[in-house]
């Protein structure tokens, strides 16, 4: 507490304000700063967009501006309101790798990002280029991570469009896919995979249902 000298003026009088500012200026600034931080954080949490599905693209092809937003808007028409808040929101994230192999550290950090997203409840749909797809399905635990195509595809997928691991197809080639090309997604060497449910929570189940609906929309 600040040490006070002289007579303390009566609170809220004309003499009291200069006195208060002299002895309690930094206390007041600190309290106001803390309050602003708390209020800003609270407002950010309240107003932050909550997503029902996040699709992740990982590969070497850059996307044109606006393609992610157009794809997200289109997919939102068929997904489930996973968090039951009256809105259906999709986020399309792009993880653009350096396929030239010149920036190994960048690719490592980006790969870590993709791996972390695989453990999240609402990261359930993936577009991988061929290199990324083979890397993912080459892992020992791939059968635990991705849903077999036969478990989610509503229509028969030609054998030459499937990529299998241990006799089970987990990836579907969407090269030259009309839906994606119409939106502007670069499809050369592109594959689509659906994530297994991370857990049995309602959010996870509904988000997975949305991913399945979105995947089938793309395949039509």
PyMOL commands that set and color helices and strands:
alter all, ss='L'
color gray80, all
select helices_A, chain A and resi 14-47+67-75+104-117+130-137+142-145+149-152+159-161+178-183+202-219
alter helices_A, ss='H'
color red, helices_A
select strands_A, chain A and resi 53-59+90-96+123-129+162-165+168-173+190-194
alter strands_A, ss='S'
color yellow, strands_A
deselect
rebuild
show_as cartoon
